[in-house]
Structure formats: C-alpha cells, structure tokens
Amino acid sequence: MDDTDASGRERLIAGLIESTACTPEQVPSVFAQEFARLEAKAKIRTHLHVLTASRVRAILRGHSKKDRAA
C-alpha cells in the first residue's frame, strides 16, 4: 500500500467514525476485517476502499441500532 492509499484509508475511517455512533477504536478493526474479506474475492481493486467503507458503514449502523434497542 502506498502513501496515497494509506491517507485515503485514514480519511475514510475518519468519515466512518463521524457518521456512526461507534468508538474510534472499533472502526479501524471492522474496516480492516471487511477490507481483507472483500480483497480476497476482488477481481478489480480500483474502488475497493470505497466499497469497503460502504459495507463498514452498514455493519456499524446495524450494530448501533442493536445497541439502542437493548
């Protein structure tokens, strides 16, 4: 991963932290897990970070809804 990828990933993670009710500690690990899962199946990697961010946002929003219901 080059510096551009790393800074893009950091910006996406910062945006996910802002847009979800999750702690800053949770988001990077969920992002890394989901990125690895998607990367393993990806044939084209051009927009992998964006796809990962979308999936992570959905995952984290699902978690926050469960937390509010409890």
PyRosetta script that sets phi, psi and omega in degrees:
from pyrosetta import init, pose_from_sequence

init()
pose = pose_from_sequence("MDDTDASGRERLIAGLIESTACTPEQVPSVFAQEFARLEAKAKIRTHLHVLTASRVRAILRGHSKKDRAA")
pose.set_psi(1, 132.2)
pose.set_omega(1, 178.8)
pose.set_phi(2, -92.4)
pose.set_psi(2, 178.1)
pose.set_omega(2, -177.3)
pose.set_phi(3, -61.1)
pose.set_psi(3, -35.9)
pose.set_omega(3, 179.2)
pose.set_phi(4, -63.0)
pose.set_psi(4, -44.9)
pose.set_omega(4, 177.9)
pose.set_phi(5, -62.7)
pose.set_psi(5, -42.8)
pose.set_omega(5, -178.4)
pose.set_phi(6, -64.7)
pose.set_psi(6, -43.4)
pose.set_omega(6, -179.5)
pose.set_phi(7, -69.8)
pose.set_psi(7, -35.6)
pose.set_omega(7, 175.8)
pose.set_phi(8, -64.0)
pose.set_psi(8, -42.0)
pose.set_omega(8, 178.0)
pose.set_phi(9, -63.0)
pose.set_psi(9, -42.7)
pose.set_omega(9, 179.4)
pose.set_phi(10, -63.0)
pose.set_psi(10, -40.5)
pose.set_omega(10, 178.0)
pose.set_phi(11, -64.8)
pose.set_psi(11, -41.7)
pose.set_omega(11, 178.4)
pose.set_phi(12, -63.2)
pose.set_psi(12, -43.4)
pose.set_omega(12, -179.9)
pose.set_phi(13, -64.4)
pose.set_psi(13, -42.0)
pose.set_omega(13, 177.6)
pose.set_phi(14, -61.0)
pose.set_psi(14, -41.3)
pose.set_omega(14, 177.5)
pose.set_phi(15, -64.9)
pose.set_psi(15, -38.2)
pose.set_omega(15, 178.0)
pose.set_phi(16, -66.3)
pose.set_psi(16, -38.0)
pose.set_omega(16, 178.1)
pose.set_phi(17, -63.1)
pose.set_psi(17, -42.8)
pose.set_omega(17, 179.4)
pose.set_phi(18, -66.6)
pose.set_psi(18, -37.3)
pose.set_omega(18, -172.5)
pose.set_phi(19, -90.3)
pose.set_psi(19, -2.9)
pose.set_omega(19, 178.2)
pose.set_phi(20, -124.5)
pose.set_psi(20, 166.4)
pose.set_omega(20, 179.8)
pose.set_phi(21, -94.0)
pose.set_psi(21, 28.8)
pose.set_omega(21, -177.0)
pose.set_phi(22, -100.2)
pose.set_psi(22, 158.7)
pose.set_omega(22, -179.9)
pose.set_phi(23, -76.3)
pose.set_psi(23, 154.6)
pose.set_omega(23, 177.8)
pose.set_phi(24, -60.1)
pose.set_psi(24, -20.4)
pose.set_omega(24, 178.7)
pose.set_phi(25, -77.1)
pose.set_psi(25, -31.2)
pose.set_omega(25, -176.5)
pose.set_phi(26, -75.1)
pose.set_psi(26, -42.7)
pose.set_omega(26, -169.0)
pose.set_phi(27, -61.7)
pose.set_psi(27, -49.0)
pose.set_omega(27, -178.2)
pose.set_phi(28, -59.9)
pose.set_psi(28, -37.2)
pose.set_omega(28, -179.7)
pose.set_phi(29, -70.3)
pose.set_psi(29, -39.9)
pose.set_omega(29, 177.1)
pose.set_phi(30, -65.0)
pose.set_psi(30, -41.7)
pose.set_omega(30, 178.7)
pose.set_phi(31, -60.8)
pose.set_psi(31, -46.3)
pose.set_omega(31, -178.6)
pose.set_phi(32, -62.7)
pose.set_psi(32, -42.1)
pose.set_omega(32, 179.4)
pose.set_phi(33, -64.5)
pose.set_psi(33, -45.5)
pose.set_omega(33, -177.8)
pose.set_phi(34, -69.8)
pose.set_psi(34, -38.2)
pose.set_omega(34, 177.9)
pose.set_phi(35, -61.1)
pose.set_psi(35, -44.9)
pose.set_omega(35, 179.7)
pose.set_phi(36, -62.5)
pose.set_psi(36, -40.5)
pose.set_omega(36, -180.0)
pose.set_phi(37, -64.5)
pose.set_psi(37, -46.2)
pose.set_omega(37, -179.8)
pose.set_phi(38, -70.3)
pose.set_psi(38, -38.3)
pose.set_omega(38, -179.0)
pose.set_phi(39, -62.4)
pose.set_psi(39, -35.8)
pose.set_omega(39, -179.1)
pose.set_phi(40, -62.9)
pose.set_psi(40, -29.4)
pose.set_omega(40, -177.1)
pose.set_phi(41, -102.3)
pose.set_psi(41, -9.0)
pose.set_omega(41, -171.9)
pose.set_phi(42, -71.7)
pose.set_psi(42, 132.8)
pose.set_omega(42, 172.3)
pose.set_phi(43, -95.8)
pose.set_psi(43, -32.8)
pose.set_omega(43, 176.7)
pose.set_phi(44, -122.3)
pose.set_psi(44, 125.3)
pose.set_omega(44, -172.9)
pose.set_phi(45, -103.5)
pose.set_psi(45, 6.5)
pose.set_omega(45, -172.3)
pose.set_phi(46, -55.0)
pose.set_psi(46, -46.9)
pose.set_omega(46, -175.2)
pose.set_phi(47, -113.9)
pose.set_psi(47, 28.8)
pose.set_omega(47, -175.2)
pose.set_phi(48, -62.2)
pose.set_psi(48, -39.5)
pose.set_omega(48, 179.1)
pose.set_phi(49, -63.9)
pose.set_psi(49, -40.0)
pose.set_omega(49, -179.1)
pose.set_phi(50, -68.5)
pose.set_psi(50, -43.1)
pose.set_omega(50, 177.0)
pose.set_phi(51, -62.5)
pose.set_psi(51, -40.6)
pose.set_omega(51, 178.5)
pose.set_phi(52, -62.6)
pose.set_psi(52, -45.5)
pose.set_omega(52, 179.9)
pose.set_phi(53, -59.2)
pose.set_psi(53, -41.2)
pose.set_omega(53, 178.7)
pose.set_phi(54, -62.2)
pose.set_psi(54, -45.9)
pose.set_omega(54, 179.5)
pose.set_phi(55, -65.1)
pose.set_psi(55, -42.4)
pose.set_omega(55, -179.4)
pose.set_phi(56, -64.1)
pose.set_psi(56, -41.3)
pose.set_omega(56, 178.0)
pose.set_phi(57, -58.5)
pose.set_psi(57, -45.6)
pose.set_omega(57, 179.4)
pose.set_phi(58, -64.1)
pose.set_psi(58, -42.4)
pose.set_omega(58, 179.2)
pose.set_phi(59, -62.4)
pose.set_psi(59, -48.8)
pose.set_omega(59, -176.8)
pose.set_phi(60, -67.9)
pose.set_psi(60, -36.0)
pose.set_omega(60, 176.6)
pose.set_phi(61, -65.8)
pose.set_psi(61, -35.8)
pose.set_omega(61, 175.6)
pose.set_phi(62, -63.7)
pose.set_psi(62, -40.2)
pose.set_omega(62, 177.7)
pose.set_phi(63, -65.7)
pose.set_psi(63, -42.3)
pose.set_omega(63, -177.3)
pose.set_phi(64, -68.4)
pose.set_psi(64, -33.2)
pose.set_omega(64, 176.8)
pose.set_phi(65, -66.1)
pose.set_psi(65, -40.3)
pose.set_omega(65, 178.3)
pose.set_phi(66, -64.5)
pose.set_psi(66, -40.1)
pose.set_omega(66, -179.8)
pose.set_phi(67, -63.8)
pose.set_psi(67, -40.4)
pose.set_omega(67, 179.8)
pose.set_phi(68, -68.2)
pose.set_psi(68, -32.6)
pose.set_omega(68, -178.1)
pose.set_phi(69, -73.8)
pose.set_psi(69, -24.7)
pose.set_omega(69, -175.7)
pose.set_phi(70, -75.9)
pose.dump_pdb("model.pdb")
